[in-house]
Amino acid sequence: MLRSWAVALALVATTFGAHAQQVSQPRPPVFVLNSLSADIAVVDPVSFTVVKRIPTGKEPHHLYLSPDEKSLIVANALGDSLTFVDPRTAEVQRVVRGVPDPYHLRFSPDMKWLVIAANRLDHVDLYRWQGSTAAEPLQLVKRIRAPKTPSHLNIDTRSTTVYVSLQDSDELLAIDLATQAIKWKTPVGKMPADIYLTPDDKHLLVGLTGDKFVEVWDVSGSEPKLSRRIATGAGAHSFRAWGDKRHVLVSNRAANTISKIDIISFAVVDQYPAPAGPDDMELLTDGRTLLVTSRWAGKVTQIDTATRKIVRQVKVGKSPHGIWTLDHQPRL
């Protein structure tokens, strides 16, 4: 009996110790790119305060996690550089220079390609990814002219096609990764910005910042077909998947709202307040904490999606754009 009690106590102690260790581990920081401050605000997710600032090149807009998940890559558009940051410690690892106008970036799902949209230079660059620690992590394979003003990128799950929104010519472009050739180009609505590809690769959602709609394009065939338009709010701009392969969020920059879209019915099923020009979003693993950059106020806004209320805000810098943390819901 005594031996049984000893074993039981040992198990309790081990479980409690493991739990205590887990609880004591700090939550990963939130990274916010301040485009006009040329820095990254590192926000503590518990106190919701800026605990560190990381200088970058001019106009950091977007960021992406490296395939080995060891580096957060920040694209500095006017700085013609990429800043590699440790996503857990917020320490700068390296700066890669000589990358022309990196505005938006995305890795292919097979992790072989890094695609970069050069917004002001009107081209899309296809790079072979050599690795975060390689002397030359990027090998340029093809530069593709993409007038006018390539904005956002998306890549299908099979790593075969890159989709690009052309902001100032109101078009959508598709590039074949295997041949590095343009597959097709089609006109869309006013000022297309972010694009979201459904997990089945069949439909592409396009946020129309110059309007109040999200367009849904059927891209399952050889030519794209406009399926429908979803009224979300003025300035439909940036997407963030809910993480359940069923819903996606879109920020409506001029309407100061965020819409939740059902990608089966293609209908808005919920709406959240988001002040001062909502832009990029991050949804935490609890499934209800939504963070959004409020660009016109220079703040990050925290929203409780269960109550549909703003919880708090933190001042981060001038024109905050991209936002990211390891503590996030899946991006599908």
VMD Tcl script that draws the C-alpha trace (Angstrom):
set ca {
  {0.00 0.00 0.00}
  {2.81 2.39 0.94}
  {4.53 1.67 -2.35}
  {1.29 2.47 -4.26}
  {0.99 5.77 -2.41}
  {4.60 6.61 -3.19}
  {4.09 5.92 -6.89}
  {0.91 8.01 -6.93}
  {2.63 10.92 -5.19}
  {5.55 10.71 -7.61}
  {3.17 10.86 -10.56}
  {1.37 13.87 -9.11}
  {4.66 15.64 -8.45}
  {5.87 14.93 -12.00}
  {2.61 16.16 -13.53}
  {2.55 19.27 -11.35}
  {6.17 20.03 -12.13}
  {5.62 19.69 -15.87}
  {2.52 21.88 -15.63}
  {4.36 24.50 -13.60}
  {7.19 24.53 -16.13}
  {4.70 24.92 -18.97}
  {2.89 27.76 -17.19}
  {6.15 29.55 -16.40}
  {7.28 29.59 -20.02}
  {6.79 33.06 -21.51}
  {4.38 33.44 -24.40}
  {6.05 34.31 -27.71}
  {6.15 38.01 -28.59}
  {3.94 39.79 -31.09}
  {5.81 41.48 -33.96}
  {4.36 44.63 -35.54}
  {5.91 46.28 -38.61}
  {5.77 50.08 -38.49}
  {6.10 51.04 -42.14}
  {6.80 54.76 -41.63}
  {8.88 54.32 -38.48}
  {11.19 51.81 -40.18}
  {11.13 49.48 -37.21}
  {9.49 46.47 -35.58}
  {7.56 46.96 -32.36}
  {7.88 43.87 -30.16}
  {4.76 43.61 -28.01}
  {4.46 41.52 -24.86}
  {1.15 39.63 -25.28}
  {0.41 39.59 -21.53}
  {1.03 43.21 -20.56}
  {0.20 44.40 -24.09}
  {3.06 46.87 -24.05}
  {5.94 47.50 -26.43}
  {9.02 45.96 -24.82}
  {11.50 46.41 -27.65}
  {12.04 48.16 -30.96}
  {14.08 46.66 -33.79}
  {15.36 49.02 -36.52}
  {14.82 47.79 -40.08}
  {15.32 49.14 -43.56}
  {12.85 51.72 -44.89}
  {9.19 50.75 -45.12}
  {8.82 47.27 -43.67}
  {5.39 46.12 -44.78}
  {5.08 42.34 -44.69}
  {6.74 39.34 -43.03}
  {6.82 35.56 -43.32}
  {8.19 32.62 -41.34}
  {11.08 30.68 -42.91}
  {10.55 26.99 -43.80}
  {12.63 25.81 -40.82}
  {10.55 28.10 -38.55}
  {13.75 29.56 -37.10}
  {13.58 32.98 -38.78}
  {10.90 35.58 -39.22}
  {11.69 37.34 -42.48}
  {10.75 41.01 -42.66}
  {10.62 42.65 -46.09}
  {11.87 46.25 -46.16}
  {10.50 47.65 -49.40}
  {12.37 50.96 -49.70}
  {15.37 49.51 -47.90}
  {15.85 46.81 -50.56}
  {16.60 44.33 -47.80}
  {15.29 41.46 -45.68}
  {15.69 41.40 -41.90}
  {15.83 37.94 -40.30}
  {14.55 37.88 -36.69}
  {14.32 35.03 -34.19}
  {10.54 34.55 -33.69}
  {11.02 33.42 -30.07}
  {13.66 35.82 -28.73}
  {13.17 38.83 -31.03}
  {16.91 38.96 -31.74}
  {18.10 40.04 -35.19}
  {19.89 37.15 -36.91}
  {21.03 38.76 -40.14}
  {20.19 41.32 -42.81}
  {20.17 40.31 -46.48}
  {20.70 43.31 -48.74}
  {20.34 43.84 -52.47}
  {16.78 42.49 -52.73}
  {14.94 44.98 -54.96}
  {11.77 46.45 -53.43}
  {10.53 43.49 -51.35}
  {6.95 44.48 -50.59}
  {4.99 41.23 -50.19}
  {6.54 37.78 -49.85}
  {5.41 34.19 -49.63}
  {7.02 30.75 -49.52}
  {5.58 27.98 -51.67}
  {4.10 25.12 -49.60}
  {6.88 22.78 -50.78}
  {9.30 25.36 -49.32}
  {11.41 25.47 -52.47}
  {10.41 28.93 -53.67}
  {10.34 32.37 -52.12}
  {8.24 34.73 -54.22}
  {8.52 38.49 -53.75}
  {6.30 41.22 -55.17}
  {8.21 44.41 -56.00}
  {5.35 46.86 -55.59}
  {6.93 50.09 -56.85}
  {9.14 48.43 -59.49}
  {6.35 46.45 -61.18}
  {7.86 42.99 -61.12}
  {7.57 39.65 -59.32}
  {10.76 37.79 -58.41}
  {10.97 34.00 -58.16}
  {13.80 32.87 -55.87}
  {15.09 29.40 -55.05}
  {15.30 29.13 -51.28}
  {18.76 28.03 -50.13}
  {18.15 28.16 -46.37}
  {18.21 30.76 -43.58}
  {21.87 30.17 -42.72}
  {23.20 29.83 -46.26}
  {25.73 32.44 -47.38}
  {23.27 33.38 -50.15}
  {19.81 32.32 -48.95}
  {18.12 33.47 -52.17}
  {18.91 32.49 -55.75}
  {17.04 34.55 -58.33}
  {15.56 32.30 -61.02}
  {13.22 34.64 -62.88}
  {12.06 38.25 -62.79}
  {8.61 38.69 -64.27}
  {7.20 42.03 -65.36}
  {3.89 42.64 -63.59}
  {2.52 46.08 -64.33}
  {0.95 47.82 -62.61}
  {1.90 47.68 -58.92}
  {1.96 44.00 -57.88}
  {0.54 43.99 -54.38}
  {-0.23 40.65 -52.71}
  {0.65 37.03 -53.45}
  {-0.79 33.59 -52.86}
  {0.35 30.12 -53.93}
  {-1.69 26.95 -54.34}
  {-1.17 23.93 -52.08}
  {0.62 21.97 -54.82}
  {3.21 24.74 -55.31}
  {2.33 25.04 -59.00}
  {0.75 28.50 -59.36}
  {1.45 31.96 -57.95}
  {-1.45 34.41 -57.90}
  {-0.68 38.15 -57.88}
  {-2.97 41.14 -57.47}
  {-2.06 44.16 -59.62}
  {-3.25 47.09 -57.58}
  {-3.10 49.95 -60.07}
  {-4.19 48.15 -63.23}
  {-7.09 46.37 -61.49}
  {-5.98 42.92 -62.61}
  {-5.16 39.47 -61.33}
  {-2.14 37.55 -62.61}
  {-1.28 33.84 -62.48}
  {2.28 32.51 -62.86}
  {3.29 28.89 -63.50}
  {6.11 28.03 -61.07}
  {7.45 25.10 -63.10}
  {7.94 27.16 -66.30}
  {8.13 30.62 -64.67}
  {5.70 31.80 -67.36}
  {2.49 33.81 -67.08}
  {-0.55 31.53 -67.30}
  {-3.21 34.21 -67.55}
  {-4.17 37.75 -66.59}
  {-7.71 38.99 -66.00}
  {-9.38 42.28 -65.05}
  {-10.94 42.49 -61.58}
  {-12.60 45.19 -59.47}
  {-11.17 48.44 -58.13}
  {-7.74 48.40 -56.48}
  {-7.26 44.70 -55.64}
  {-5.11 44.13 -52.57}
  {-4.84 40.92 -50.57}
  {-5.87 37.57 -52.05}
  {-6.91 34.37 -50.26}
  {-6.97 30.93 -51.87}
  {-9.43 28.44 -50.39}
  {-7.84 25.25 -48.98}
  {-9.17 23.20 -51.92}
  {-7.38 25.53 -54.38}
  {-10.65 26.14 -56.24}
  {-11.57 29.70 -55.35}
  {-9.54 32.86 -55.00}
  {-10.93 35.70 -52.88}
  {-9.80 39.20 -53.85}
  {-10.16 42.17 -51.51}
  {-11.13 45.33 -53.40}
  {-9.70 48.25 -51.46}
  {-11.21 50.69 -53.98}
  {-14.69 49.28 -53.37}
  {-16.76 47.48 -50.72}
  {-16.59 43.96 -52.09}
  {-14.61 40.76 -51.99}
  {-14.65 39.09 -55.39}
  {-14.71 35.29 -55.59}
  {-12.93 33.81 -58.61}
  {-13.15 30.19 -59.70}
  {-9.55 29.27 -60.59}
  {-10.08 25.51 -60.88}
  {-10.04 25.55 -64.70}
  {-7.63 26.77 -67.36}
  {-9.17 30.26 -67.27}
  {-10.47 32.18 -64.22}
  {-14.18 32.86 -63.87}
  {-15.84 35.44 -61.63}
  {-18.17 33.51 -59.35}
  {-19.68 36.24 -57.16}
  {-19.09 39.44 -55.20}
  {-19.49 39.59 -51.43}
  {-20.37 42.95 -49.88}
  {-18.17 43.28 -46.78}
  {-17.47 46.97 -46.26}
  {-15.67 49.91 -47.82}
  {-11.98 49.29 -48.44}
  {-11.96 45.48 -48.31}
  {-8.26 44.88 -47.92}
  {-6.48 42.09 -45.98}
  {-7.34 38.45 -45.21}
  {-6.66 36.19 -42.23}
  {-7.88 32.59 -42.18}
  {-9.88 31.57 -39.11}
  {-7.99 28.29 -38.86}
  {-10.90 25.91 -39.37}
  {-10.74 25.64 -43.20}
  {-14.27 27.09 -43.23}
  {-13.97 30.81 -42.48}
  {-11.76 33.74 -43.36}
  {-11.58 37.30 -42.05}
  {-11.25 40.41 -44.19}
  {-10.42 43.88 -42.87}
  {-12.47 46.71 -44.35}
  {-10.09 49.64 -44.04}
  {-12.49 52.50 -44.83}
  {-15.50 50.96 -43.07}
  {-13.49 50.32 -39.88}
  {-14.82 46.79 -39.59}
  {-13.68 43.19 -39.99}
  {-15.97 40.70 -41.73}
  {-16.02 36.94 -41.18}
  {-16.78 35.05 -44.40}
  {-18.02 31.48 -44.72}
  {-16.05 30.05 -47.66}
  {-18.66 27.35 -48.30}
  {-21.65 29.67 -48.68}
  {-19.52 32.73 -49.54}
  {-21.55 34.88 -47.18}
  {-20.64 37.23 -44.34}
  {-21.55 35.48 -41.08}
  {-20.14 37.92 -38.52}
  {-18.78 41.44 -38.17}
  {-16.38 43.07 -35.69}
  {-15.53 46.72 -34.97}
  {-11.99 47.72 -35.92}
  {-11.13 51.42 -35.66}
  {-8.70 53.67 -37.52}
  {-8.05 51.83 -40.77}
  {-7.76 48.13 -39.91}
  {-5.14 46.35 -41.98}
  {-3.29 43.09 -41.23}
  {-4.58 40.68 -38.59}
  {-3.40 37.88 -36.32}
  {-5.69 35.38 -34.57}
  {-4.27 33.77 -31.45}
  {-4.51 30.09 -30.58}
  {-7.38 30.68 -28.14}
  {-9.58 31.29 -31.20}
  {-11.11 34.51 -29.86}
  {-8.26 37.00 -29.45}
  {-7.95 38.95 -32.69}
  {-5.14 41.48 -33.15}
  {-5.30 44.03 -35.97}
  {-3.07 46.91 -36.98}
  {-4.95 50.23 -36.91}
  {-2.82 52.08 -39.46}
  {-4.27 55.55 -39.16}
  {-3.90 55.61 -35.37}
  {-0.49 53.96 -35.13}
  {-1.90 51.30 -32.82}
  {-2.60 47.60 -32.50}
  {-6.17 46.82 -31.48}
  {-7.19 43.69 -29.56}
  {-10.70 42.41 -30.26}
  {-12.63 39.72 -28.43}
  {-14.45 37.86 -31.21}
  {-16.82 36.19 -28.73}
  {-18.19 39.49 -27.40}
  {-17.42 41.49 -30.59}
  {-15.86 44.21 -28.47}
  {-12.55 46.04 -28.45}
  {-10.56 44.97 -25.40}
  {-7.58 47.33 -25.54}
  {-5.09 49.11 -27.79}
  {-1.36 49.80 -27.70}
  {0.55 52.55 -29.50}
  {3.24 50.93 -31.66}
  {4.56 53.38 -34.27}
  {3.80 55.13 -37.53}
  {1.56 53.33 -40.00}
  {1.68 49.80 -38.55}
  {1.14 47.15 -41.23}
  {2.19 43.50 -40.84}
  {1.58 41.66 -37.55}
  {2.60 38.14 -36.50}
  {3.24 35.84 -33.54}
  {4.06 32.15 -33.07}
  {1.02 31.86 -30.80}
  {-1.44 31.79 -33.70}
  {-4.27 29.81 -35.21}
  {-3.47 27.86 -38.42}
  {-3.58 29.92 -41.60}
  {-6.06 27.67 -43.40}
}
mol new
graphics top color blue
foreach p $ca { graphics top sphere $p radius 0.5 }
foreach p [lrange $ca 0 end-1] q [lrange $ca 1 end] { graphics top cylinder $p $q radius 0.2 }
display resetview
